[in-house]
Amino acid sequence: MTVLNADQRAQLTQLIKTQSKHSDYQFLHPLLTDALDLDYKPAGKHETPRQTYMQTHMPVAGKSVLDIGANTGFFSLAALQAGAASVVCVEGNFQHAQFMQACAQILNLSDRMVIQNRYYDFTQETKDHFDVMLCLNVLHHLGDDFGNPELAREEAKLQMIQALNHLASQTNTLWFQLGFNWKGDRHAPLFEEGLKSELIDFVTHNTSDHWHIRKIAVVHPETLAYVDAQGDMLQRFDKLGEFLNRPLFLMESKHQ
């Protein structure tokens, strides 16, 4: 276990407690909680069960990974812990990016973990290519955290699909999640009934020329584990809340 000195602990504590729009959103990875010994209790977004499912169905050992919207780095650090060769973290929030940068240095991961403080440009042509990409709960913030704020909702949905399909030229494999509400606003639903089937149809029908969908997972209402989406698991479980009703897609590029 990494042991932090007082200055390192103070630096990370100040960064993690700086309040911003997405503060207290993501659990800290155990590599950090063990080192920090910090009274920090974020809301969390079911990171550990998601990571368990993701690692079971797509091991990342030896692979290059891009984490789009990395927040405070749970999935980036999990990929490194699972043996990823390298992880690039793209995070628009300055404090979160600074926090991850400090963590990479303190945990001696700077040679494998690169942090970029910016919002990912989903329209950019690039020669960069990654074995695995993570785009978890980012695109429904189009026109909010990034993109044109003047977009109408249907145009925003079109651009979300264009962005998603654009990624197929930059990776072999993508883990993807999308929220039900545009800009995260429950008063601006992307799908009329707010059903998993609507979201799944939106993704599958509009990406078939670019992506092969290998897996779709959802949260089981009793065990709270991610399981394959089929049968009764496809219904909406209101008691879980909006986030835990979001499907998790494992997608393979058809551009390989």
C-alpha positions as CSV (number, residue, x, y, z in Angstrom):
1,M,0.0,0.0,0.0
2,T,1.2,3.5,-0.8
3,V,1.9,5.6,2.3
4,L,1.4,9.3,1.9
5,N,3.2,12.0,3.8
6,A,1.3,14.9,5.4
7,D,1.9,17.3,2.5
8,Q,0.7,14.7,-0.1
9,R,-2.4,13.9,1.9
10,A,-3.2,17.6,2.3
11,Q,-2.8,18.3,-1.4
12,L,-5.1,15.5,-2.4
13,T,-7.6,16.3,0.3
14,Q,-7.8,19.9,-0.8
15,L,-8.4,18.9,-4.5
16,I,-11.0,16.2,-3.8
17,K,-13.0,18.5,-1.5
18,T,-13.1,21.5,-4.0
19,Q,-16.8,21.8,-4.9
20,S,-17.9,21.8,-8.6
21,K,-20.7,20.6,-10.7
22,H,-19.6,16.9,-10.6
23,S,-18.1,16.9,-7.2
24,D,-18.9,14.0,-4.9
25,Y,-20.0,12.1,-8.0
26,Q,-17.7,9.1,-8.2
27,F,-16.3,6.8,-5.5
28,L,-12.6,6.9,-5.1
29,H,-10.8,3.8,-6.2
30,P,-9.4,1.7,-3.4
31,L,-5.9,2.6,-4.4
32,L,-6.7,6.1,-3.2
33,T,-9.0,5.4,-0.2
34,D,-6.3,3.1,1.3
35,A,-3.7,5.8,0.8
36,L,-5.7,8.8,1.8
37,D,-7.4,7.6,4.9
38,L,-9.9,10.5,4.2
39,D,-13.4,11.2,5.5
40,Y,-14.7,11.6,2.0
41,K,-18.1,10.1,1.2
42,P,-19.2,10.8,-2.4
43,A,-22.6,9.7,-3.6
44,G,-21.0,7.1,-5.9
45,K,-22.5,5.7,-9.0
46,H,-22.2,1.9,-8.5
47,E,-18.7,1.9,-9.8
48,T,-17.5,-1.3,-8.3
49,P,-20.3,-3.6,-9.7
50,R,-19.8,-1.9,-13.1
51,Q,-16.1,-2.4,-13.0
52,T,-16.6,-6.1,-12.0
53,Y,-18.8,-6.7,-15.0
54,M,-16.6,-4.8,-17.3
55,Q,-13.4,-6.6,-16.3
56,T,-15.2,-9.9,-16.5
57,H,-16.3,-9.4,-20.1
58,M,-13.3,-7.3,-21.4
59,P,-10.0,-7.8,-19.6
60,V,-7.7,-4.9,-20.3
61,A,-4.3,-6.4,-19.4
62,G,-1.7,-5.1,-21.8
63,K,-4.1,-2.8,-23.6
64,S,-4.2,0.9,-24.2
65,V,-7.3,2.7,-22.7
66,L,-8.9,6.1,-23.2
67,D,-11.3,7.2,-20.4
68,I,-13.5,10.0,-21.7
69,G,-14.9,12.1,-18.8
70,A,-12.7,10.3,-16.2
71,N,-14.0,12.4,-13.2
72,T,-11.7,11.5,-10.3
73,G,-10.3,8.4,-12.0
74,F,-12.0,5.3,-10.6
75,F,-12.2,3.5,-13.9
76,S,-8.8,4.8,-15.0
77,L,-7.1,3.4,-11.9
78,A,-9.1,0.2,-12.1
79,A,-7.8,-0.3,-15.6
80,L,-4.2,0.2,-14.5
81,Q,-4.7,-2.1,-11.5
82,A,-6.0,-4.7,-14.0
83,G,-2.9,-4.5,-16.0
84,A,-3.6,-2.0,-18.7
85,A,-0.5,-0.9,-20.5
86,S,-1.5,2.8,-20.5
87,V,-4.5,5.0,-19.7
88,V,-5.3,8.4,-21.1
89,C,-7.8,10.3,-18.9
90,V,-9.7,13.2,-20.6
91,E,-11.4,15.3,-18.0
92,G,-12.9,18.8,-18.5
93,N,-13.1,19.7,-14.8
94,F,-9.9,21.4,-13.7
95,Q,-9.9,20.3,-10.1
96,H,-10.6,16.7,-11.0
97,A,-7.8,16.7,-13.6
98,Q,-5.4,18.2,-11.1
99,F,-6.5,15.6,-8.5
100,M,-5.8,12.7,-11.0
101,Q,-2.4,14.3,-12.0
102,A,-1.4,14.4,-8.3
103,C,-2.6,10.9,-7.8
104,A,-0.6,9.6,-10.8
105,Q,2.6,11.2,-9.4
106,I,2.1,10.1,-5.8
107,L,1.2,6.5,-6.8
108,N,4.1,6.4,-9.3
109,L,1.8,5.8,-12.2
110,S,2.9,8.8,-14.4
111,D,4.6,6.6,-16.9
112,R,1.3,4.8,-17.6
113,M,-1.4,7.4,-16.8
114,V,-1.7,10.6,-18.9
115,I,-4.2,13.2,-17.8
116,Q,-5.6,15.8,-20.3
117,N,-7.6,18.6,-18.8
118,R,-10.1,19.2,-21.7
119,Y,-13.5,18.1,-23.0
120,Y,-13.2,15.4,-25.6
121,D,-13.7,16.6,-29.2
122,F,-16.0,14.0,-30.7
123,T,-15.7,15.6,-34.1
124,Q,-11.9,15.7,-34.3
125,E,-10.0,13.6,-36.8
126,T,-7.1,11.9,-35.1
127,K,-4.6,9.2,-35.7
128,D,-4.7,8.2,-32.1
129,H,-6.1,4.7,-31.6
130,F,-6.9,2.8,-28.4
131,D,-7.6,-0.8,-27.8
132,V,-10.4,0.1,-25.4
133,M,-12.4,3.3,-24.8
134,L,-14.7,4.2,-21.9
135,C,-17.4,6.7,-22.6
136,L,-19.6,6.4,-19.5
137,N,-22.4,8.9,-19.0
138,V,-20.9,11.7,-21.0
139,L,-22.9,12.2,-24.3
140,H,-26.2,13.3,-22.7
141,H,-24.3,16.4,-21.5
142,L,-23.9,17.5,-25.1
143,G,-24.9,21.2,-25.2
144,D,-24.2,21.5,-21.5
145,D,-20.7,20.6,-20.4
146,F,-19.5,20.7,-24.0
147,G,-20.9,21.4,-27.5
148,N,-23.4,24.0,-28.6
149,P,-25.8,25.1,-25.9
150,E,-28.3,26.4,-28.5
151,L,-29.0,22.9,-29.9
152,A,-32.6,21.7,-30.0
153,R,-33.1,18.4,-28.4
154,E,-33.6,16.3,-31.5
155,E,-30.5,17.9,-33.1
156,A,-28.6,17.0,-29.9
157,K,-29.7,13.4,-30.2
158,L,-28.4,13.3,-33.8
159,Q,-25.1,14.7,-32.7
160,M,-24.8,12.2,-29.9
161,I,-25.2,9.4,-32.4
162,Q,-22.7,11.0,-34.8
163,A,-20.2,11.3,-31.9
164,L,-20.7,7.7,-30.9
165,N,-20.2,6.5,-34.4
166,H,-17.2,8.7,-34.8
167,L,-15.5,6.8,-32.0
168,A,-15.6,3.6,-34.0
169,S,-12.7,4.7,-36.1
170,Q,-10.6,5.3,-32.9
171,T,-10.9,2.1,-30.9
172,N,-11.5,-1.6,-31.1
173,T,-13.8,-1.8,-28.1
174,L,-16.1,0.7,-26.3
175,W,-17.8,0.6,-23.0
176,F,-20.8,3.1,-23.3
177,Q,-23.5,4.5,-21.1
178,L,-26.0,7.2,-21.8
179,G,-28.4,9.0,-19.4
180,F,-32.1,9.2,-20.0
181,N,-32.2,13.0,-19.6
182,W,-30.7,15.7,-21.9
183,K,-28.0,17.7,-20.1
184,G,-28.8,15.6,-17.0
185,D,-32.2,17.5,-16.6
186,R,-35.1,15.3,-15.7
187,H,-37.4,17.9,-17.2
188,A,-35.8,17.3,-20.6
189,P,-36.1,13.6,-21.2
190,L,-34.4,12.2,-24.3
191,F,-36.9,9.3,-24.5
192,E,-40.6,9.9,-24.2
193,E,-41.4,7.1,-21.7
194,G,-38.0,6.8,-20.1
195,L,-37.7,3.1,-20.8
196,K,-34.6,1.0,-21.2
197,S,-36.0,-0.4,-24.4
198,E,-36.2,3.1,-25.9
199,L,-32.6,3.9,-25.0
200,I,-31.4,0.5,-26.3
201,D,-33.3,0.9,-29.5
202,F,-31.9,4.4,-30.0
203,V,-28.3,3.1,-29.7
204,T,-28.7,-0.2,-31.6
205,H,-30.7,1.1,-34.5
206,N,-28.5,4.2,-35.1
207,T,-25.1,2.6,-34.8
208,S,-25.4,-0.7,-36.7
209,D,-23.2,0.5,-39.6
210,H,-20.3,1.2,-37.2
211,W,-20.7,-1.0,-34.2
212,H,-21.4,-4.5,-33.3
213,I,-23.0,-4.7,-29.8
214,R,-21.5,-7.6,-27.9
215,K,-23.2,-7.1,-24.6
216,I,-25.9,-5.0,-22.9
217,A,-25.9,-5.1,-19.1
218,V,-28.4,-3.7,-16.5
219,V,-28.5,-3.6,-12.7
220,H,-30.4,-6.5,-11.1
221,P,-33.0,-4.9,-8.7
222,E,-32.3,-7.4,-5.9
223,T,-28.6,-8.3,-6.1
224,L,-27.6,-4.8,-7.5
225,A,-25.1,-6.6,-9.7
226,Y,-24.8,-5.9,-13.4
227,V,-26.3,-8.7,-15.4
228,D,-27.1,-9.3,-19.1
229,A,-30.1,-7.4,-20.2
230,Q,-32.8,-9.9,-21.1
231,G,-36.3,-10.9,-20.1
232,D,-37.6,-9.2,-16.9
233,M,-34.4,-7.3,-16.5
234,L,-35.4,-5.0,-19.4
235,Q,-38.2,-3.4,-17.5
236,R,-37.7,-0.1,-15.6
237,F,-37.2,-0.5,-11.9
238,D,-38.2,2.8,-10.4
239,K,-36.9,2.0,-7.0
240,L,-33.3,1.9,-8.3
241,G,-33.5,5.5,-9.6
242,E,-32.6,6.9,-13.0
243,F,-28.9,6.2,-13.0
244,L,-29.1,2.5,-12.1
245,N,-31.6,2.0,-14.9
246,R,-29.1,3.1,-17.5
247,P,-27.9,0.2,-19.7
248,L,-24.2,-0.5,-20.1
249,F,-23.1,-1.4,-23.6
250,L,-20.0,-3.3,-24.7
251,M,-19.5,-2.4,-28.4
252,E,-17.0,-3.6,-31.0
253,S,-16.0,-1.4,-33.9
254,K,-16.8,-2.6,-37.4
255,H,-13.9,-0.4,-38.7
256,Q,-11.2,-2.8,-37.5
